């Protein structure tokens, strides 16, 4: 592991341009994925930023059993493959079970470990082995219930599996019911997290900031609520703090989205935000 993480053609980490990981929360249709990905890809290209398309083939953690979950593994991976080829960008998706790691690694450039599953040893080992086998990356979201330092455990497990391309993602911390809190002291700590394997240091690794999930209001009813209007504020602050990538979910009509409708950004607003983040990153680099 190192201070850089290769995700397809995009290098994330120290000394590299800011990366943007973005797309709709769940794969609703192939056409929607292409529409969203094309807009964000072009915005990132214009701003000189790297872009990784993200969408889920299955939303296994839903508030209601009746909530839409996505197209499933086989069809979803097929769509992700088509999107990556058509747009010429790397792709990523989340996995929830060890058996999903190997088939997903044959298609996407990075496997994402959901926050609630970041301590699941079997899942991390399966993702790490699959990533090592196919030259992929693993992005682990920090659990809302964990301190930054505890993420060293995830680094150690992935290193044990032979995975060398790793990044960690901050997405807010729960200090009670109904709201996530973004701890920027902790964000700095996450960028310095290390572990030890066989007497050798592992990490630190690149850190991504999830600006849309960080606005969630958990337990707000049958569906999770959110404050998406605050996502740009959080994104700007995180980039100014020195994160290496920003994660966001977006949709042409968020209110009609099949998942995370309360937190996704309007697609039309993303190019302006990407441009602002690029300018902040540029100012940060110039001042260092």
N, C-alpha and C positions, 0 to 999 in steps of 0.2 A: 504494500500500500504506500501511497505517496500523497503529496500535497496537490496532485493533479489526478483527475479521473477522466478517462477517455470513454465517451459515449458516442459510438459511431464516429462520425466526422467531427464531432464537437469535443473540445478539450475543456473541462471544467476545473477551475482551481486557481491557485496563486499565479499571478503573472499572465493570466489569460483574460480575454474579454468576458464580460458578464454573460451568463447563459440564461435563457428563458425556457422553462419547461411548462408547456401550456396546451390546453385543448378542452373539449367538453368533459364534464365529469364522467359520463357513461357514453359508450358508443350507442347512439340512437339509430342512426343510419349511416351507411358509407358516405352518402352525399353530404350529410352534416359534418362528418369528420373532415372531409376534403375542403369544405367551405371554411370552416374554422381554421384549419391548418394552413390554408393558403394565405389568409389574412395575416395571421401571426408570423408566418414565415417571411412574408414580404416586409412587414414592419421591422422584424429583427434584422433582415438583410440591409434595409435602408439605414438602420442605426448602428450597424457593425457588430451586432450581437449574435451569439450562437443560439440555435433553436432546436429543441427536442419536442416532438409532438407527444402528448399524453392523452389517453382515454382508457376507461376501464371496460373490460369485456364482461365483468360480473361485479355487482355491488353486493357483496355478501353481508355487509354490516348495515342493515336498514332498520329504521325505527319500527316499521310495520311489515308483517309477513306478506302483505298485499302490495307493497311497493315494487315498482319495476326494477329489475336487476340487470338487464342488458342482454346481449345476444348469446352469451355463453362462450366457452373456451374456443371451440372449433371455428364457428363463424366469426367471432370477435378477432381471433388471431389472423384469420383470412383478411378481414377488413384492415387491420393494422398493417399487415404486409402490403396491401394495395396502397394505403395512404403513404407509407414510407417511400415506396417506389415512385408513386405519382408526383409527390412533392419534393423528393430528393432530400429528405431530412431523416435524422434518427428518430426512433420511437421508443416509448416506454409504456408499461402498464403494470398494475398491481396484481400480485398473486396472493392467494389466501391459504393454499394447501401445498404441501411438499410435492405432490404429484403434478402440480401445474408448472413447476419450475423448469423442467427440461423442455416440454413443448413450447413454452413461452420464449425460452432462450434461443430457440431456433429461428424466431421471427423478430423479436424486439431487441433493441440495443441495450436496454437497461431494465432490470427487474426491480419493481418497487415493493417494499415491504410496508404494509399499512401500520399506522401508529399503534393500534391496539394489539398488533401481532409482533412487535419489535423484540420481544423476549422469547419468542417461540423457537427453541433450539432446532427442532427438526426442520422448520421452514427456513431458517437462516442457513443451516448447513446444506439443504437441498438447493437453495438459491445460489449459495457460494460455489458449490460444485458445478452446477449447470453453467454459471457465469464463467468459471475458469475453463470449462470444457469448450465453450463457444466464443470466448473472447469478449464477453459482455460485462456490463457493470451492474452493481447492486446499490440501490438508493434506499436507505432505511429511514423511515420517519420516526422521530422521537415520540414516544408515548406521552400523552398528556399527563400521565401519572409518574413520570420519571424525571430525575434530575439530569442535567447534561453529563455529569461524570459517569452516571450509570450506563451511558451509551457505549462506554468502553467495552462492555460485555458483548455487544453486537459486533464491534470491530474484531474482538478476539475470536468469536465463533466463525466469522467470515474468513479470517486469516487461517484458522484451522482447516477450513474447507478448501484452501488454496486460492481464494479470491483476492485479487490485487487491485481491482477497480471498484472503489467504494466512495460513496458520499453519504452524508447525514442530512436530514431535513428537520428544521424546527417548524412546528405548527401550532404553538400555543400550549399553555399549561393550565390544568384545571385546579383552581383553589376553591372548590365548592361547586354548587349547582348553578347551571344556567348561564355560565360565561367562561370563556377562555381568556387568559392573561398572557401577554407577550412580555417576557422577561429579557430585556436587552443585555443585562449583566450576564444572564445565562447564555444568551446567544454568543457573546464573546467567549464564554467558557467552552461552549460546544465546538468552537473553532480551534480549541486547544486540546480537545479530548484525545487521550492516547490509551493504549493497553499494552500488555506485555505478553509475548508468546515465546516460550523457550528461551527466556532471558533477553529477548530482543524487543525493542519498542515497536509498536504498531500504531500508525497515525502520527500526527493529526491528518485528517482527510478533508476534502472540500465540503463546505456547508451550503445548503440551499435553504431559502426561507419561503414557506408556503403562506402567501399573503391572503388567500381567499378562505381556506379552512380555518385560519387563525381568527376569522371574524364570526365563527359559528357561535350560536347560543344553544348549547346542548340542553335537552330536556324541555324544549319550548313547546312541546305538544306532540301530536301524532307524527309530525315531521320536525327536524331540527331547524331552528330559526337562524338568522344571521344579520350582519351589518355590512353588506358588501360595499357600501359607500366609504367605509374606512379602509378597505383593502389597499387603495393607492397610497394612503398615508403610511400604512405599515410597510409597504414595498419600498417607498422612498427612504424611510428610516433604516430599513435593513440593508439596502444598498449603500447608504452612507456609512453604516457600521462595518461594511467590508465583506458581506457575504459574497459567495462566488456564483450563485445562481438564484433565480427567483421562480417559484412555482405558482401558477395561477390557473384557475378554471374559468372558461368563458363560453358564451353561447349567444347566438343572434337574438334570442328572446328568452332570457333567463327564467322568467316566470313560467314558461312552458316547458322548461327542462325536466327530464324524467328523474333527475337526481341532483341534489344540492341546488335546487332552484333558488333557495334563499341566500346563497352566498356567491354564486357565479357572477362574474362581471359581464356587462354587455360587450359583445364583440366589437362594436363600433368604437368603444372607449379604449380598447387595448393599444392601437397604434400610438395614440398620444401618450399613454402611460409608458410604453416601451421607449419612446423618444426621451421622456423625462428621466427614466432610469439610466439610459445611456449617458445623458449629460451629467448626472450625479456621479456615475462611475468614472467618467472622464475627469471631472473635477477632483475626485478622490485620488486618482492615479497621478494627476498633475501636481497635487499637493504633497505627495509622499516622497 
